[in-house]
Amino acid sequence: MLLVLALLVLEAIPLLALIDCIGRDPTEFPGGAADRRGWILWLCVGVATAWCLVGNGVVLGYYYAIVRHNAAPY
C-alpha cells in the first residue's frame, strides 16, 4: 500500500505541470504554439516515466524554461 501511495505522489508532480502547461497561453512560450505543443508532449512523457524519476527531470526543465522565465519580477 505504501508503494502505491509513493507512486501516486510521484505521478502528481508531472501531472500538475502538464495541467499548468495546457492552461498557459501560447504567447508565454518562446516558440509560440509549436513550442507549447512540444512541451505538452514532453510532459506527457514525464507523466509516463515519473515512477522511475525521469519525469521529474522533464518537469524541472519545464519549470526553468517556461515558468521561471515568465515569473513576475519582485
Secondary structure, DSSP 4 states (H G I P E B T S, - for coil): -HHHHHHHHHHHHHHHHHHHHHHS-GGGSTTTHHHHHHHHHHHHHHHHTGGGTHHHHHHHHHIIIIITTTPPP-
